Amino acid sequence: MIHIIKQEIPMEESLRKKLEFICQFNKVKPTFINGSIRKND
């Protein structure tokens, strides 16, 4: 039998701030989309 496990991936605040800084430096508007991992066991 196949079990599908779905886990949400939280983004750390420090990573988000670094990415926002890089995008601001390059004059790009960032869009962050929360994702998830699906595993088949």
PyMOL commands that set and color helices and strands:
alter all, ss='L'
color gray80, all
select helices_A, chain A and resi 13-25
alter helices_A, ss='H'
color red, helices_A
select strands_A, chain A and resi 4-9+35-40
alter strands_A, ss='S'
color yellow, strands_A
deselect
rebuild
show_as cartoon
